[in-house]
């Protein structure tokens, strides 16, 4: 019977054990580094989303300040000019919208979706609903967006963990509170 014990003088075995241990430690280090990098990416994503929200809020505050400034200017005008300026301002703020003034198209490139306003007017308060699709599998989905005429917004919808990309989305905007259903294009 042969005894197969590791002896001190068996250098090749010890070198092999040392290399395998080094490879194991390197693999563990890389795994921890990847987790750290993913956590940093997630943090940066959340900071970017918060910054985008703050910028949108700042733009809304600027628009409100401009509107208040115009109102004060109108109040300082003589009554005859005031009525004429108010009529023009009302016409600019509340144009008569034709039924086709805002229309939408949706394109897809892998997991990136591009929602485009094909109409002739700016859509405000644009909101996309994906039903019960997990929020952790989406990025930058419009919640209160402003989409100008012939411009678009991009967002990400991923499938994972048994949650496929939905087949359709619900879209609503100011002046059209009843959501419309848009089918999501196939990949």
Buried (B, 14 or more C-beta within 10 A) or exposed (E): EEEEEEEEEEEEEEEEEEEEEEEEEEEEEEEEEEEEEEEEEEEEEEEEEEEEEEEBEEEEEEEEEEEEEBEEEBEEEEEEEBEEBBEEBEEEEEEEEEEEBBBBEBEBEEBBBBBBBEBBBBBBBBBBBBEEBEEEBBBBBBEBBBBEBEEBBBBEBBEEEEBEBBEEBBBBBBEBEEBEEBEBEEE
